[in-house]
Amino acid sequence: MTQPITIAGGGLAGLSLGIALRRQDIPVVIHEAGSYPRHRVCGEFICGLKAGTAETLGIDDCLADALTCRTTGWFVAGRRIWERELPTPALGISRHRLDQRLVERFTALGGELRTGSRLRPEESSAPGTVWATGRRAAKSARWIGLKFHCSDFELEDDLELHLGVGGYMGVSRIEGGKVNICGLFRQRPNAGVLKTELPLVYMRASRLDNLAARVEASTLDFSSIVGISRLSYRPAPADRERFSLGDRLGLIPPFTGDGMAMAFQGAALAAGPLADYAHGRLAWPQALDTAHRGLRSAFGRRRNVARLLHPLILRPAAQPFLATAAKQGLLPFNFLFNLTH
Ligand SMILES: Cc1cc2nc3c(=O)[nH]c(=O)nc-3n(C[C@H](O)[C@H](O)[C@H](O)COP(=O)(O)OP(=O)(O)OC[C@H]3O[C@@H](n4cnc5c(N)ncnc54)[C@H](O)[C@@H]3O)c2cc1C
């Protein structure tokens, strides 16, 4: 008899894993605490997705019409300090659209999706249960993520990265002639600030005035404004008892644009041992161990390098140095890109 798989969390990791397993006729139930479609805090810029991953998972056509992004420019105080062609093109598509497509694919393949269903932690270590619940909120963490969409916004590069003081924002194209504007900031006291005002308040407080002025001159889609707080970029505590995937294994700072690719690649890596467990070829502890080893070796280095670079790009003292190094062609971009993707 084929063993069923239960997945907690219907984000990119959970849904794409569910699709890959359903393609092998394995019974899968996904419990998702929220609902679809919805806006999520995400730069919606998929960078460094390894060739063949989307096909292996069976989600390539969900990404087929994503916009191709080839160039990136970095800005300090509204001035472009550096521009470059990306070593590999990235994809731009909103999570509102992508997650909905994955849901439709999963259910069309006969997967069972239970929305508004939050799996309890004590249920998560039962054999056959995968924990793909995204970031773990940390009480002491001081990062806030904010995102929204705008129309009538002219881009200078396919991805503009604006470095501010204690925060940065990326701007890139998504479908429908819109751009996604998403940033990570050190959390500030914001009592009394309306959710719809938060992005501009944070942009101005982080000295991203030039970008804020461009946003004000564009058409902001207020319904797309979302935020999440208490983000932590410290390594996630090791949890060998649970089968974890995606952001639950630890966050990678968003300037890499790599978190979504890692969610997909992690799902593709995990699908093999999980299918072996479901078909009785591997016991659960062996499936868990095989997946843990594969995921650690695929992602350990890129998370560590990105964590080291993260504070550098936020430090006002480091930014003039970055600008000078960039002007003189001394930024080892391709080398760092390869280490973080
Ligand atoms: C500010 C910011 C910008 C980013 N920009 C980019 C970018 O440009 N490019 C990129 O590649 N990555 C980016 N990322 C990272 C990317 O969004 C994540 O890496 C990716 O979404 C991880 O997918 P996931 O499936 O692990 O988690 P998620 O997509 O977060 O999904 C987890 C799901 O689990 C559900 N859930 C939680 N707890 C439970 C429970 N107990 N039971 C049931 N369901 C539960 C949640 O509702 C959620 O739907 C960014 C992140 C941030 C914070």
The ligand as a MOL file (V3000), in Angstrom:
LIG
                    3D

  0  0  0     0  0            999 V3000
M  V30 BEGIN CTAB
M  V30 COUNTS 53 58 0 0 0
M  V30 BEGIN ATOM
M  V30 1 C 10.9740 40.9990 2.1970 0
M  V30 2 C 11.1500 39.7180 1.4550 0
M  V30 3 C 11.4290 39.7390 0.0880 0
M  V30 4 C 11.6420 38.5500 -0.6070 0
M  V30 5 N 11.9190 38.5990 -1.9340 0
M  V30 6 C 12.2150 37.4710 -2.6060 0
M  V30 7 C 12.5410 37.5090 -3.9890 0
M  V30 8 O 12.5210 38.5480 -4.6370 0
M  V30 9 N 12.8950 36.3380 -4.5880 0
M  V30 10 C 12.9080 35.1540 -3.9120 0
M  V30 11 O 13.2550 34.1420 -4.5190 0
M  V30 12 N 12.5650 35.0830 -2.6250 0
M  V30 13 C 12.2080 36.2080 -1.9490 0
M  V30 14 N 11.8380 36.1420 -0.6410 0
M  V30 15 C 11.8060 34.8180 0.0130 0
M  V30 16 C 10.6260 33.9550 -0.4620 0
M  V30 17 O 9.4330 34.6600 -0.3450 0
M  V30 18 C 10.5810 32.6910 0.4100 0
M  V30 19 O 11.8720 32.1130 0.4500 0
M  V30 20 C 9.5800 31.6560 -0.1250 0
M  V30 21 O 8.2920 32.1820 -0.1240 0
M  V30 22 C 9.6450 30.4150 0.7650 0
M  V30 23 O 8.6130 29.5230 0.4300 0
M  V30 24 P 8.0150 28.5390 1.5550 0
M  V30 25 O 7.0730 27.6670 0.8530 0
M  V30 26 O 9.1150 27.9470 2.3500 0
M  V30 27 O 7.2270 29.5010 2.5680 0
M  V30 28 P 5.9310 30.3790 2.3210 0
M  V30 29 O 5.7850 30.7430 0.9010 0
M  V30 30 O 6.0160 31.4600 3.3540 0
M  V30 31 O 4.7340 29.4000 2.6940 0
M  V30 32 C 4.5190 28.8900 3.9800 0
M  V30 33 C 3.0300 28.6280 4.1350 0
M  V30 34 O 2.7760 27.8780 5.3220 0
M  V30 35 C 1.5580 28.3360 5.9090 0
M  V30 36 N 1.5970 27.9300 7.3170 0
M  V30 37 C 2.3690 28.4430 8.3130 0
M  V30 38 N 2.1840 27.7420 9.4530 0
M  V30 39 C 1.2740 26.7610 9.1730 0
M  V30 40 C 0.7090 25.7000 9.9290 0
M  V30 41 N 1.0300 25.4880 11.2050 0
M  V30 42 N -0.1710 24.8600 9.3150 0
M  V30 43 C -0.5270 25.0560 8.0060 0
M  V30 44 N -0.0070 26.0540 7.2450 0
M  V30 45 C 0.8880 26.8860 7.8120 0
M  V30 46 C 1.5760 29.8270 5.6500 0
M  V30 47 O 0.2860 30.3920 5.6860 0
M  V30 48 C 2.2010 29.8920 4.2530 0
M  V30 49 O 1.2320 29.9020 3.2390 0
M  V30 50 C 11.5840 37.2990 0.0820 0
M  V30 51 C 11.2580 37.2740 1.4450 0
M  V30 52 C 11.0420 38.4650 2.1210 0
M  V30 53 C 10.7150 38.4110 3.5810 0
M  V30 END ATOM
M  V30 BEGIN BOND
M  V30 1 1 1 2
M  V30 2 1 2 3
M  V30 3 2 2 52
M  V30 4 2 3 4
M  V30 5 1 4 5
M  V30 6 1 4 50
M  V30 7 2 5 6
M  V30 8 1 6 7
M  V30 9 1 6 13
M  V30 10 2 7 8
M  V30 11 1 7 9
M  V30 12 1 9 10
M  V30 13 2 10 11
M  V30 14 1 10 12
M  V30 15 2 12 13
M  V30 16 1 13 14
M  V30 17 1 14 15
M  V30 18 1 14 50
M  V30 19 1 15 16
M  V30 20 1 16 17
M  V30 21 1 16 18
M  V30 22 1 18 19
M  V30 23 1 18 20
M  V30 24 1 20 21
M  V30 25 1 20 22
M  V30 26 1 22 23
M  V30 27 1 23 24
M  V30 28 2 24 25
M  V30 29 1 24 26
M  V30 30 1 24 27
M  V30 31 1 27 28
M  V30 32 2 28 29
M  V30 33 1 28 30
M  V30 34 1 28 31
M  V30 35 1 31 32
M  V30 36 1 32 33
M  V30 37 1 33 34
M  V30 38 1 33 48
M  V30 39 1 34 35
M  V30 40 1 35 36
M  V30 41 1 35 46
M  V30 42 1 36 37
M  V30 43 1 36 45
M  V30 44 2 37 38
M  V30 45 1 38 39
M  V30 46 1 39 40
M  V30 47 2 39 45
M  V30 48 1 40 41
M  V30 49 2 40 42
M  V30 50 1 42 43
M  V30 51 2 43 44
M  V30 52 1 44 45
M  V30 53 1 46 47
M  V30 54 1 46 48
M  V30 55 1 48 49
M  V30 56 2 50 51
M  V30 57 1 51 52
M  V30 58 1 52 53
M  V30 END BOND
M  V30 END CTAB
M  END
